[in-house]
Amino acid sequence: MQITSTTVGLIIALVSPGLLVLHTAGFWSPTLRRLGSRVLSGQAGISLLLVVLILAVGVSLVLTAGRWLVFERLICRSQASRMPRFGALRERSRLEAFRGAVDEHYRYHQFYGSTALAVFVFYAGWSIHYRLTTSLPSFLVSALVWVGVEGLLFFAAIDTYGKYVRRINEILSN
């Protein structure tokens, strides 16, 4: 299999957010925590790695549905309404340019948006697991960091989606 920007983009968009949520599940499940430790320490066999990868993709697809709803249907709905018809993609040059725009902008939007949702889940599990809510200074610092990371991911998701829509309009309107 040849590794291309499309392959890397798919891995970034459809594996990373799911892995974060699977790691977060370890805060509540000792079994998942042990399995995660085996994977992270390099003691996992190929079958366990495949199961983790399949689960990560499945979780990421669920996050993708949430990302679609939050960003494309709610927050960025005015941009989404400006999406052109895709009939012009029958031309090979436009199709290639479209694929490039997906790799350069949409995959990053998928990653940032899905990760924003995953970080929300992660913060809840992490703060409960480490009992950050019992100490006001720890809670405030961690909440401030979380709000900063969430804000960065949300703005990045909105920005990359806007760039994607603008680029697609350029490609399909010429």
Secondary structure as a PSIPRED ss2 file (coil, helix, strand):
# PSIPRED VFORMAT (PSIPRED V4.0)

   1 M C   1.000  0.000  0.000
   2 Q C   1.000  0.000  0.000
   3 I C   1.000  0.000  0.000
   4 T C   1.000  0.000  0.000
   5 S H   0.000  1.000  0.000
   6 T H   0.000  1.000  0.000
   7 T H   0.000  1.000  0.000
   8 V H   0.000  1.000  0.000
   9 G H   0.000  1.000  0.000
  10 L H   0.000  1.000  0.000
  11 I H   0.000  1.000  0.000
  12 I H   0.000  1.000  0.000
  13 A H   0.000  1.000  0.000
  14 L H   0.000  1.000  0.000
  15 V C   1.000  0.000  0.000
  16 S H   0.000  1.000  0.000
  17 P H   0.000  1.000  0.000
  18 G H   0.000  1.000  0.000
  19 L H   0.000  1.000  0.000
  20 L H   0.000  1.000  0.000
  21 V H   0.000  1.000  0.000
  22 L H   0.000  1.000  0.000
  23 H H   0.000  1.000  0.000
  24 T H   0.000  1.000  0.000
  25 A H   0.000  1.000  0.000
  26 G C   1.000  0.000  0.000
  27 F C   1.000  0.000  0.000
  28 W C   1.000  0.000  0.000
  29 S C   1.000  0.000  0.000
  30 P H   0.000  1.000  0.000
  31 T H   0.000  1.000  0.000
  32 L H   0.000  1.000  0.000
  33 R H   0.000  1.000  0.000
  34 R H   0.000  1.000  0.000
  35 L H   0.000  1.000  0.000
  36 G H   0.000  1.000  0.000
  37 S H   0.000  1.000  0.000
  38 R H   0.000  1.000  0.000
  39 V H   0.000  1.000  0.000
  40 L H   0.000  1.000  0.000
  41 S C   1.000  0.000  0.000
  42 G C   1.000  0.000  0.000
  43 Q C   1.000  0.000  0.000
  44 A C   1.000  0.000  0.000
  45 G C   1.000  0.000  0.000
  46 I H   0.000  1.000  0.000
  47 S H   0.000  1.000  0.000
  48 L H   0.000  1.000  0.000
  49 L H   0.000  1.000  0.000
  50 L H   0.000  1.000  0.000
  51 V H   0.000  1.000  0.000
  52 V H   0.000  1.000  0.000
  53 L H   0.000  1.000  0.000
  54 I H   0.000  1.000  0.000
  55 L H   0.000  1.000  0.000
  56 A H   0.000  1.000  0.000
  57 V H   0.000  1.000  0.000
  58 G H   0.000  1.000  0.000
  59 V H   0.000  1.000  0.000
  60 S H   0.000  1.000  0.000
  61 L H   0.000  1.000  0.000
  62 V H   0.000  1.000  0.000
  63 L H   0.000  1.000  0.000
  64 T H   0.000  1.000  0.000
  65 A H   0.000  1.000  0.000
  66 G H   0.000  1.000  0.000
  67 R H   0.000  1.000  0.000
  68 W H   0.000  1.000  0.000
  69 L H   0.000  1.000  0.000
  70 V H   0.000  1.000  0.000
  71 F H   0.000  1.000  0.000
  72 E H   0.000  1.000  0.000
  73 R H   0.000  1.000  0.000
  74 L H   0.000  1.000  0.000
  75 I H   0.000  1.000  0.000
  76 C C   1.000  0.000  0.000
  77 R H   0.000  1.000  0.000
  78 S H   0.000  1.000  0.000
  79 Q H   0.000  1.000  0.000
  80 A H   0.000  1.000  0.000
  81 S C   1.000  0.000  0.000
  82 R C   1.000  0.000  0.000
  83 M C   1.000  0.000  0.000
  84 P C   1.000  0.000  0.000
  85 R C   1.000  0.000  0.000
  86 F C   1.000  0.000  0.000
  87 G H   0.000  1.000  0.000
  88 A H   0.000  1.000  0.000
  89 L H   0.000  1.000  0.000
  90 R H   0.000  1.000  0.000
  91 E C   1.000  0.000  0.000
  92 R H   0.000  1.000  0.000
  93 S H   0.000  1.000  0.000
  94 R H   0.000  1.000  0.000
  95 L H   0.000  1.000  0.000
  96 E H   0.000  1.000  0.000
  97 A H   0.000  1.000  0.000
  98 F H   0.000  1.000  0.000
  99 R H   0.000  1.000  0.000
 100 G H   0.000  1.000  0.000
 101 A H   0.000  1.000  0.000
 102 V H   0.000  1.000  0.000
 103 D H   0.000  1.000  0.000
 104 E H   0.000  1.000  0.000
 105 H H   0.000  1.000  0.000
 106 Y H   0.000  1.000  0.000
 107 R H   0.000  1.000  0.000
 108 Y H   0.000  1.000  0.000
 109 H H   0.000  1.000  0.000
 110 Q H   0.000  1.000  0.000
 111 F H   0.000  1.000  0.000
 112 Y H   0.000  1.000  0.000
 113 G H   0.000  1.000  0.000
 114 S H   0.000  1.000  0.000
 115 T H   0.000  1.000  0.000
 116 A H   0.000  1.000  0.000
 117 L H   0.000  1.000  0.000
 118 A H   0.000  1.000  0.000
 119 V H   0.000  1.000  0.000
 120 F H   0.000  1.000  0.000
 121 V H   0.000  1.000  0.000
 122 F H   0.000  1.000  0.000
 123 Y H   0.000  1.000  0.000
 124 A H   0.000  1.000  0.000
 125 G H   0.000  1.000  0.000
 126 W H   0.000  1.000  0.000
 127 S H   0.000  1.000  0.000
 128 I H   0.000  1.000  0.000
 129 H H   0.000  1.000  0.000
 130 Y C   1.000  0.000  0.000
 131 R C   1.000  0.000  0.000
 132 L H   0.000  1.000  0.000
 133 T H   0.000  1.000  0.000
 134 T H   0.000  1.000  0.000
 135 S C   1.000  0.000  0.000
 136 L H   0.000  1.000  0.000
 137 P H   0.000  1.000  0.000
 138 S H   0.000  1.000  0.000
 139 F H   0.000  1.000  0.000
 140 L H   0.000  1.000  0.000
 141 V H   0.000  1.000  0.000
 142 S H   0.000  1.000  0.000
 143 A H   0.000  1.000  0.000
 144 L H   0.000  1.000  0.000
 145 V H   0.000  1.000  0.000
 146 W H   0.000  1.000  0.000
 147 V H   0.000  1.000  0.000
 148 G H   0.000  1.000  0.000
 149 V H   0.000  1.000  0.000
 150 E H   0.000  1.000  0.000
 151 G H   0.000  1.000  0.000
 152 L H   0.000  1.000  0.000
 153 L H   0.000  1.000  0.000
 154 F H   0.000  1.000  0.000
 155 F H   0.000  1.000  0.000
 156 A H   0.000  1.000  0.000
 157 A H   0.000  1.000  0.000
 158 I H   0.000  1.000  0.000
 159 D H   0.000  1.000  0.000
 160 T H   0.000  1.000  0.000
 161 Y H   0.000  1.000  0.000
 162 G H   0.000  1.000  0.000
 163 K H   0.000  1.000  0.000
 164 Y H   0.000  1.000  0.000
 165 V H   0.000  1.000  0.000
 166 R H   0.000  1.000  0.000
 167 R H   0.000  1.000  0.000
 168 I H   0.000  1.000  0.000
 169 N H   0.000  1.000  0.000
 170 E H   0.000  1.000  0.000
 171 I H   0.000  1.000  0.000
 172 L H   0.000  1.000  0.000
 173 S H   0.000  1.000  0.000
 174 N C   1.000  0.000  0.000
